[in-house]
Amino acid sequence: MKRQPLKQWQKNMYALWIGNFVTGAGASMSLPFLPLFISEMGHYPKWELTLYAGLAFSVTFLSQAIVSPLWGRLADRTGRKPMLLRAAIGMTITATLTGFSPNVWVLISLRLIQGAFSGYINNAYAL
């Protein structure tokens, strides 16, 4: 029996599913190790390590909450696919640079930028 070629919406669905899976897995697998990563950057007392880890964790979502309406308005004008590319490229670059952070303040700054470029999963659902 000959297999039917995939329709365009099916190809899009598979690509978006893989993108959502990788995005979700990347976030959920890296966040538990954030305090360990910060502790490798210096010898911090427990209270300071907790403060830096909480700040690095929360600043991503704070910046995401601030810029999400702007990205949503731009997505309404330009379409969802360019916003998916913007989010994927921005998050890939900032996540890669995060691994090379020389100190905790660079890490926190990159997490802030990562939150500003996030929004892949939301746009994938809308598409």
Stockholm file with secondary structure:
# STOCKHOLM 1.0

chainA/1-127         MKRQPLKQWQKNMYALWIGNFVTGAGASMSLPFLPLFISEMGHYPKWELTLYAGLAFSVTFLSQAIVSPLWGRLADRTGRKPMLLRAAIGMTITATLTGFSPNVWVLISLRLIQGAFSGYINNAYAL
#=GR chainA/1-127 SS CCCCCCCHHHHHHHHHHHHHHHHHHHHHHHGGGHHHHHHTTSCCCHHHHHHHHHHHHHHHHHHHHHHHHHHHHHHHHHCHHHHHHHHHHHHHHHHHHHTTCSSHHHHHHHHHHHHHHCCHHHHHHHC
#=GC SS_cons         CCCCCCCHHHHHHHHHHHHHHHHHHHHHHHGGGHHHHHHTTSCCCHHHHHHHHHHHHHHHHHHHHHHHHHHHHHHHHHCHHHHHHHHHHHHHHHHHHHTTCSSHHHHHHHHHHHHHHCCHHHHHHHC
//
